[in-house]
């Protein structure tokens, strides 16, 4: 198996418990997703392959993302973020889910 080169320049926190995000799209319910890793500049979201949310998003799209951090990791609160990638995750322990990478653009409101 070939490993991918790490291109992130910010330290990530990969061991998170109960860290999640909420995303509200116009005319849609609030979606909640588990966060697999997070930094001050981005996060990886686990999204089930059969989630209707995947049909509503695309790479490059901007979203308002509410980060809910019970452990005090930053970011926390409402942020403007951009979807950077939607990646098949079948090679690791999160089978049945896609990894959606988001990059934080700006803080809109802290919690």
LINSULJO-V615956 format. One record per backbone hydrogen bond with DSSP energy under -1.0 kcal/mol. NH is the residue of the N-H (numbers start at 1). CO is the residue of the C=O. E is the energy in kcal/mol with one decimal. If there is no record, write none. Layout:
# LINSULJO-V615956
[[NH,CO,E] [NH,CO,E]]
This chain:
# LINSULJO-V615956
[[13,38,-2.7] [20,68,-2.0] [21,33,-2.2] [22,66,-2.1] [23,31,-2.8] [28,25,-2.2] [31,23,-2.9] [33,21,-2.1] [35,19,-1.9] [36,44,-2.8] [39,42,-2.9] [43,102,-2.0] [44,37,-2.2] [45,100,-2.6] [46,34,-2.4] [47,98,-2.7] [49,96,-2.3] [51,48,-2.1] [54,51,-1.1] [55,52,-1.3] [56,53,-1.7] [60,83,-3.1] [61,58,-2.0] [63,81,-3.1] [65,79,-3.3] [66,22,-2.8] [67,77,-2.9] [68,20,-3.1] [72,69,-1.2] [77,67,-2.6] [78,109,-2.1] [79,65,-2.6] [80,106,-2.9] [81,63,-3.0] [82,103,-2.8] [83,61,-2.6] [84,101,-3.2] [85,101,-1.4] [87,99,-3.1] [92,89,-1.5] [97,94,-1.4] [98,47,-3.4] [99,87,-2.8] [100,45,-2.8] [101,85,-2.1] [102,43,-2.8] [103,82,-2.8] [104,41,-2.7] [105,80,-3.2] [106,80,-1.5] [108,78,-2.7] [109,78,-2.1]]
